[in-house]
Amino acid sequence: MKQDIPLTERQKVILQAIINTYITTAEAVGSRTIAKKMAFRLSPASIRNVMSDLEEMGYICQPHTSAGRIPTDTGYRVYVDNLMEIRRVELEEQHHIEELYRSRVKQLEDLFELSSRLLSILTHYTAVVQTPRMETETIKHVELVPLSSGKTLVLLVTNIGGIRKQVAILPEAMTTSEIDQLATFLNKKLQALSFASARALMGSFDDSADPQDKRLAALGLSLLSELLAENGERYVYLEGRENIFDQPEFRNLDRLRPLLRVFDEKRLLNELLEYCIPEDMPINVCIRIGSENPLDDARECSIVVSPYRIGGRATGAIGVIGPTRMQYSRASSLVAFVAGQLGHVLTELSGGD
């Protein structure tokens, strides 16, 4: 919920004008520039007085003695929560995005790649898309493909079209017919189960009265144990990292290097996304500005993130990373809209409503 801020209407208007101007120009904003933009007449001297008050309050700062002012992280937060004009994605752009999802998604990887590339192109920032939480996926199909030398290719297909695969060594000599029998058993027992439920069920056959079921369950658990194992780190698709080089703030390599470290480490990206969107958090868009980010290496930038939902449940995150001088209104609208499209397609793939 937005909270009232201790600013007069004049201070709000001038702060909004400073931030909007700085977002567009990337140059410190002076009183004469603001005077030309004001809807009501104020002298540069009067504007300078208001700017001095805003600086004392911590909403703007003066990078150099003779320069104009630029927003602080606190100023951006006030702007985002109270002053920013929310702009919906234009209908023509919505239809274009919807058509891309209808025509270009052939498999799950296409879906995540399209989402990250699309956001990167539309916002000119770096886009990130996190794959779904494992516990939200269920088993759709298991396939065993016999190979030579006692090995088999194990394919596990999930309800949203994800494919996990590995080459496994058979724990005992098996004919092709016996391998097919094992695959039939696994599909009958595991279909529509979560990974955790599948692991538990396979282990429960230790007490089975049917020796054949017990044997097949033990064989199946041996082949699938690695694919069903808990894996806390999810893959993150990242697109448009080169866009950060176009931002004037990051022409200084000392400011750029920490952010590139975040881009290069999947663990850090996951940590950043999960901080913005905690599990089951009922939020449409989360904006973290500069120093609000949990990672020291990400405190020169802002991140706009939205959860995407499968069947109404938040299961992953999608967003953009850019300078604190970000077009927050457009970025948040696009991130939320693309997140909705991604969740809609994933829900259809999963067979949900």
C-alpha positions as MATLAB code, in Angstrom:
seq = 'MKQDIPLTERQKVILQAIINTYITTAEAVGSRTIAKKMAFRLSPASIRNVMSDLEEMGYICQPHTSAGRIPTDTGYRVYVDNLMEIRRVELEEQHHIEELYRSRVKQLEDLFELSSRLLSILTHYTAVVQTPRMETETIKHVELVPLSSGKTLVLLVTNIGGIRKQVAILPEAMTTSEIDQLATFLNKKLQALSFASARALMGSFDDSADPQDKRLAALGLSLLSELLAENGERYVYLEGRENIFDQPEFRNLDRLRPLLRVFDEKRLLNELLEYCIPEDMPINVCIRIGSENPLDDARECSIVVSPYRIGGRATGAIGVIGPTRMQYSRASSLVAFVAGQLGHVLTELSGGD';
ca = [
       0.000    0.000    0.000;
       1.304    3.430   -0.886;
       1.979    5.724    2.009;
       1.706    9.486    2.214;
       5.021   11.286    1.920;
       5.915   14.459    3.798;
       6.053   16.645    0.711;
       4.070   19.670   -0.365;
       2.375   19.577   -3.747;
       5.034   21.913   -5.114;
       7.800   19.622   -3.858;
       6.089   16.586   -5.386;
       5.761   18.268   -8.779;
       9.377   19.402   -8.804;
      10.700   16.030   -7.613;
       8.654   14.297  -10.304;
       9.994   16.710  -12.938;
      13.603   16.180  -11.813;
      13.294   12.395  -11.954;
      11.438   12.296  -15.275;
      14.037   14.600  -16.810;
      16.995   12.692  -15.416;
      15.565    9.351  -16.578;
      15.386   10.765  -20.104;
      18.661   12.695  -20.276;
      21.019   10.994  -17.793;
      22.292   14.492  -16.979;
      22.051   16.390  -13.699;
      18.968   18.622  -13.713;
      19.169   22.350  -13.041;
      16.527   24.810  -11.897;
      16.251   26.515  -15.301;
      15.461   23.195  -16.971;
      12.686   22.557  -14.456;
      11.340   26.083  -14.837;
      10.765   25.469  -18.543;
       8.846   22.252  -17.798;
       6.598   23.522  -15.023;
       2.857   23.685  -15.668;
       2.667   26.761  -13.445;
       5.131   29.626  -13.405;
       7.936   29.543  -10.854;
      11.211   31.391  -11.038;
      14.493   29.454  -11.134;
      15.288   30.977   -7.736;
      12.070   29.563   -6.215;
      12.781   26.186   -7.780;
      16.323   26.229   -6.372;
      14.860   26.746   -2.904;
      12.569   23.755   -3.322;
      15.457   21.675   -4.685;
      17.519   22.598   -1.618;
      14.691   21.356    0.599;
      14.452   18.097   -1.377;
      18.191   17.636   -1.036;
      18.027   18.109    2.734;
      15.261   15.500    2.847;
      17.496   13.027    1.002;
      15.450   12.721   -2.200;
      18.000   14.329   -4.542;
      21.698   15.085   -4.399;
      24.224   17.304   -6.142;
      27.025   15.216   -7.705;
      29.258   18.264   -8.239;
      29.298   21.728   -6.684;
      28.249   23.571   -9.834;
      26.021   20.811  -11.234;
      22.289   20.285  -11.078;
      20.649   17.551   -9.022;
      20.080   13.862   -9.555;
      17.698   11.523   -7.696;
      18.842    9.339   -4.817;
      17.579    5.794   -4.258;
      15.193    7.259   -1.676;
      13.936    9.747   -4.250;
      13.327    6.990   -6.773;
      11.415    5.020   -4.134;
       9.111    7.977   -3.454;
       8.676    8.396   -7.206;
       7.822    4.735   -7.822;
       5.417    4.476   -4.875;
       3.683    7.828   -5.145;
       4.479    9.926   -8.198;
       4.959    7.628  -11.176;
       2.268    7.601  -13.830;
       1.301    4.008  -14.590;
       1.176    3.345  -18.321;
      -0.541    0.277  -19.686;
       1.033   -1.658  -22.520;
      -0.454   -0.354  -25.771;
      -3.065   -2.636  -27.358;
      -1.054   -3.015  -30.560;
       1.978   -4.082  -28.537;
      -0.143   -6.500  -26.502;
      -1.443   -8.148  -29.681;
       2.099   -8.416  -31.068;
       3.321  -10.132  -27.894;
       0.361  -12.512  -27.820;
       0.941  -13.464  -31.467;
       4.604  -14.232  -30.787;
       3.622  -16.652  -28.017;
       1.064  -18.339  -30.254;
       3.360  -18.755  -33.237;
       6.869  -19.314  -31.918;
       6.610  -21.602  -28.906;
       7.445  -25.147  -29.992;
       8.946  -26.492  -26.767;
       9.617  -25.370  -23.208;
      13.065  -23.906  -23.900;
      11.539  -21.767  -26.673;
       9.111  -20.318  -24.152;
      11.761  -19.097  -21.718;
      14.087  -17.904  -24.479;
      11.256  -15.979  -26.149;
      10.229  -14.341  -22.875;
      13.730  -13.158  -22.004;
      14.529  -11.992  -25.548;
      11.203  -10.198  -25.876;
      11.592   -8.258  -22.629;
      15.155   -7.346  -23.490;
      14.173   -5.956  -26.885;
      11.108   -4.076  -25.635;
      12.747   -2.455  -22.594;
      16.390   -2.186  -23.767;
      17.476   -3.618  -20.430;
      18.875   -7.021  -19.454;
      16.067   -9.567  -19.047;
      16.037  -12.598  -16.751;
      13.629  -15.535  -16.599;
      13.798  -18.188  -13.906;
      12.588  -21.720  -14.619;
       9.734  -23.074  -12.442;
      10.184  -24.497   -8.989;
      10.657  -28.226   -9.180;
       7.837  -28.914   -6.732;
       5.344  -27.366   -9.128;
       6.121  -29.911  -11.861;
       4.593  -33.382  -12.090;
       5.651  -36.427  -14.059;
       3.896  -36.881  -17.375;
       5.911  -39.684  -18.967;
       9.012  -41.821  -18.450;
      10.833  -43.356  -21.375;
      13.704  -45.856  -21.290;
      15.789  -46.238  -24.453;
      18.171  -49.242  -24.382;
      21.775  -48.483  -25.336;
      24.804  -50.701  -25.609;
      26.970  -52.032  -22.765;
      24.204  -52.303  -20.186;
      23.207  -48.633  -20.354;
      19.890  -46.945  -21.012;
      18.829  -43.406  -21.846;
      16.319  -42.240  -19.241;
      13.894  -39.498  -20.313;
      11.543  -37.884  -17.798;
       8.933  -35.532  -19.285;
       7.060  -33.149  -16.965;
       3.554  -31.745  -17.190;
       4.808  -28.405  -18.551;
       6.925  -30.002  -21.257;
      10.239  -30.003  -19.429;
      12.586  -32.884  -20.230;
      15.127  -34.309  -17.809;
      17.461  -36.920  -19.199;
      20.547  -38.916  -18.360;
      22.386  -42.032  -19.434;
      22.208  -44.583  -16.618;
      23.839  -47.940  -16.045;
      21.324  -50.741  -15.532;
      21.799  -52.308  -12.096;
      21.308  -55.779  -13.603;
      21.289  -57.422  -17.011;
      17.927  -56.777  -18.697;
      16.455  -57.639  -22.072;
      14.711  -55.049  -24.211;
      11.391  -56.613  -23.256;
      12.213  -56.307  -19.544;
      13.215  -52.654  -20.000;
       9.879  -51.983  -21.714;
       8.100  -53.718  -18.828;
       9.938  -51.461  -16.362;
       8.944  -48.338  -18.346;
       5.289  -49.451  -18.328;
       5.445  -49.991  -14.564;
       6.989  -46.550  -13.960;
       4.442  -44.742  -16.110;
       1.564  -46.525  -14.420;
       2.817  -45.706  -10.911;
       4.360  -42.250  -11.327;
       2.167  -40.405  -13.808;
       0.858  -37.069  -12.421;
       2.959  -37.353   -9.246;
       5.296  -34.607   -8.049;
       8.970  -35.507   -7.860;
       8.820  -35.720   -4.074;
       5.752  -37.990   -4.158;
       7.419  -40.184   -6.798;
      10.498  -40.645   -4.616;
       8.361  -41.502   -1.621;
       6.212  -43.989   -3.566;
       9.198  -45.793   -5.058;
      10.727  -46.184   -1.617;
       7.480  -47.539   -0.169;
       7.745  -50.711   -2.268;
      10.375  -52.027    0.154;
       7.488  -53.497    2.129;
       5.541  -54.678   -0.929;
       4.034  -58.154   -0.797;
       4.543  -58.484   -4.548;
       8.204  -59.421   -5.241;
       7.940  -58.292   -8.881;
       6.632  -54.830   -7.917;
       9.386  -54.549   -5.314;
      12.035  -55.472   -7.907;
      10.723  -53.045  -10.542;
      10.448  -50.246   -7.995;
      14.038  -50.787   -6.883;
      15.231  -50.791  -10.507;
      13.216  -47.655  -11.279;
      14.494  -45.794   -8.221;
      18.053  -46.676   -9.191;
      17.558  -45.221  -12.684;
      15.518  -42.166  -11.659;
      17.079  -41.188   -8.325;
      19.306  -38.493   -9.808;
      16.541  -37.051  -11.997;
      14.134  -36.955   -9.041;
      16.687  -35.486   -6.632;
      16.051  -32.116   -5.011;
      17.810  -29.352   -6.859;
      17.522  -25.956   -5.200;
      19.195  -24.022   -7.995;
      17.048  -23.303  -11.031;
      18.228  -22.327  -14.462;
      18.043  -18.639  -15.341;
      17.718  -17.439  -18.921;
      19.496  -14.119  -19.407;
      19.164  -11.990  -22.536;
      20.452   -8.548  -23.527;
      23.405   -8.262  -21.197;
      24.987   -6.037  -23.856;
      22.224   -3.479  -23.229;
      23.907   -2.481  -19.989;
      26.869   -1.124  -21.990;
      24.528    1.433  -23.599;
      23.736    3.022  -20.233;
      25.901    6.082  -19.438;
      26.151    5.054  -15.772;
      28.059    1.913  -16.675;
      30.679    3.412  -18.941;
      32.771    3.433  -15.780;
      34.205   -0.091  -15.647;
      34.478    0.011  -11.846;
      30.675    0.303  -11.687;
      30.131   -2.268  -14.428;
      32.303   -5.156  -13.202;
      30.225   -6.049  -10.105;
      27.048   -6.252  -12.189;
      28.737   -8.474  -14.773;
      29.667  -10.839  -11.935;
      25.982  -11.132  -11.077;
      25.120  -11.820  -14.728;
      27.741  -14.573  -14.881;
      26.580  -16.481  -11.786;
      23.302  -18.359  -11.887;
      23.303  -18.645   -8.103;
      23.456  -14.863   -7.671;
      20.697  -14.272  -10.214;
      18.470  -16.807   -8.469;
      19.197  -15.175   -5.119;
      18.321  -11.751   -6.497;
      15.061  -12.954   -8.064;
      13.955  -14.924   -5.026;
      14.618  -11.944   -2.764;
      12.309   -9.849   -4.932;
       9.582  -12.477   -5.213;
       9.400  -14.690   -2.082;
       7.456  -17.919   -2.505;
       3.673  -17.411   -2.712;
       4.029  -13.634   -2.317;
       0.774  -12.062   -3.577;
       2.376   -9.369   -5.685;
       2.172   -8.381   -9.344;
       5.375   -6.366   -9.712;
       8.273   -5.856   -7.326;
      10.753   -3.005   -7.851;
      14.054   -3.008   -5.971;
      16.093    0.151   -6.349;
      19.870    0.337   -5.927;
      20.725   -0.051   -2.258;
      17.492   -2.006   -1.645;
      19.017   -5.010   -3.447;
      20.456   -7.727   -1.178;
      23.631   -8.214   -3.229;
      26.428   -5.675   -2.927;
      27.264   -6.273   -6.590;
      23.732   -5.279   -7.643;
      23.449   -2.010   -5.744;
      24.293    0.151   -8.728;
      21.175   -1.045  -10.555;
      17.449   -1.562  -10.198;
      15.450   -4.691  -10.882;
      11.782   -4.919  -11.864;
      10.377   -8.418  -11.319;
       7.026  -10.149  -11.582;
       6.063  -13.709  -10.636;
       4.553  -15.908  -13.320;
       1.890  -18.340  -12.249;
       0.949  -21.865  -13.258;
      -2.675  -22.577  -12.411;
      -2.769  -19.499  -10.194;
       0.296  -20.430   -8.152;
       3.459  -18.315   -8.332;
       6.184  -20.677   -9.495;
       8.954  -18.539  -10.993;
      10.067  -15.000  -11.685;
      10.711  -12.849  -14.744;
      12.133   -9.348  -14.858;
      14.610   -6.780  -16.126;
      17.804   -5.355  -14.659;
      18.941   -1.859  -15.549;
      20.244    1.399  -14.115;
      18.470    3.092  -11.209;
      17.675    5.706  -13.862;
      15.147    3.294  -15.316;
      11.893    3.839  -17.194;
      10.042    2.256  -14.276;
       6.531    2.752  -15.595;
       7.102    1.088  -18.957;
       9.368   -1.602  -17.518;
       6.878   -2.627  -14.822;
       3.956   -2.722  -17.274;
       5.854   -4.862  -19.788;
       7.253   -7.219  -17.157;
       3.783   -7.801  -15.700;
       2.215   -8.369  -19.126;
       4.897  -10.791  -20.345;
       4.731  -12.631  -17.006;
       1.005  -13.071  -17.577;
       1.560  -14.473  -21.064;
       4.279  -16.842  -19.843;
       2.078  -18.121  -17.017;
      -0.884  -18.562  -19.359;
       1.101  -20.744  -21.781;
       2.675  -22.775  -18.956;
      -0.772  -23.345  -17.433;
      -2.058  -24.630  -20.781;
       0.974  -26.932  -21.129;
       0.395  -28.299  -17.646;
      -3.252  -29.034  -18.402;
      -4.429  -26.534  -15.782;
      -7.398  -24.198  -15.995;
];
